[in-house]
Amino acid sequence: MIKDSTYRMVTFDSSSLEPVVRLSLFRPFIEYAEEKGFSLDEPLAALSVTREEAFNPATFVHAEAVYCFLNTLADLVGDPHLGCHVGESTDIREWPPFATAFENGGSLGDFFGAWIRSVPQHATTVRYELVQRAGEALLRAKRPRQPLNSPRQTDGFGIAMFLRVFDFVQGIEVQPGDVRVRTMYPEAFPSAYRGAYVGRSGDYAAVVSFPSEWLPARIVLKPEAANTLGDQASASKAGVSLVHAVRTSVERLLPRGCVTVENVANAVGLEPRKLKHALSKVETSVSQELREVRLTLAKEALAKTDTPIADLATRLGFSDPAHFSRFFRAQTGMTPSEFRRN
């Protein structure tokens, strides 16, 4: 924890060269940790603020102190992807910078324009810009210098919130790989997070790219949809992306034999309860997706490779070849050997 008092409460100046941020923007982190039963008295004391001051919109703190504070919370909660999980659970209509952007923006492009204009009122930590090139739109957040403390939790939180905005854009079909994320801290995100490609950037910027044809599309944010995946059409599109992310995660976990609801939920950036609920909306479950992934991979390997059945059973997470054979026959009516011969 940073001890230098210059990294604590400061006076806000939008022209300041020092990176400062409105602390109340991170109220969702505090409430999230408290809901899980953690006391934040010590972390807040180290930040030299009370809980009331942390929630006061007039409280500004040096960015380095915020980064350190959020990393401390992640360690306390035991969640390396805390920023993502908080971003998933936050009401995006009520978070102040987004609330302003939603009020002023009808289309996705309007929303991002309003967001960029509002940022200087809340922080001097980054500069945002929206760039279009060759059919691609890039929302870029550039830090003026390399932080001393990793801002991985703020990156996880902010990008998770941005990806949720796409769920409410009318008339677009979000396909896996349409959205690409680059950040200095890809470890802030679970694998296959929301079907987006997450890669490492070579500078201090974080970039979210998506098809530029989405920019004129209108945002439809119904009141009852706050903190959900949106209306039925949006929920359906989000469901497709979620199922893809679940299947990708299951495939990666299979060889280790650790495909559990908890591990898959962690990989896709949701709490187990929320993952179960989201999958139930598209009439599936982790166990059903596990079955589908195993069957697809088994059929492909049996048809295209000479991999011994015993080795294939191990790769697919079965305890022994006999268990795999029973599973495969129940799904196809044939044993693995019969399927391979045919």
C-alpha angles and dihedrals in degrees: 000000000000111000101186107113091216086072093060133070113351141172113262118242116168090206093051118127089212115088109244131165139195103256096209089070086076095051089112089064092054094046092045092054093044091051087057090055101257122141113227097188093110098044091047091047089053087054088051093235134109123230089256092052091048089056094044111102089215093065114100124182134188110268093236090059091050093050091050092045093052092046088052090052091050090053091045093051092040094233119126089188095050094131092056093047093049090047090052093052099043121102100243092199092062102040100108103235092044092044089058092046093050091051093052102035129071098171130043089254091051090050094053091045091053090045093053091049092050098049097082088060090062108031147005093202098099142015117223129206135173115218131184123203135156096345093316131107119206125197103198127191112194124192115209092227143002112284119236090219122046112258091200093127093051089048091049092048097046097044092046088055092049092050089052090057089066089062089068099047111113121232101009127117109215109207126186108275095022089108120054127189127197122185140149086243111051087155086075088076131067115240115278089010108194090333092291125134108243118196138164120265122217098225140034093285132107115207132191112191128188139155110299090219087075093066097084092046115112124245114231110193110173117200093238090050097068109126092007131091092267131245122350095272092049091045090052092052092045089048091057091052092046093051089050090050091048093050092048091050093047090052091053094047096046100083090053092051092230104118102144131146089248094052094045091047090052091049094054095040101250135113112254092247092051092046092053091048094048093048092047088059089063091041099250141098141202091263091051092049090047089055092049094048093048092049095047094048092044094052092047094049094045092049100042108027141045093227109152112253091236091056091046091052090055093048090052093052099252119147093227140354092258091059090050092049092051091049094048094047092049089054101041108018090241136087116243090255092052092048091051092050092051 
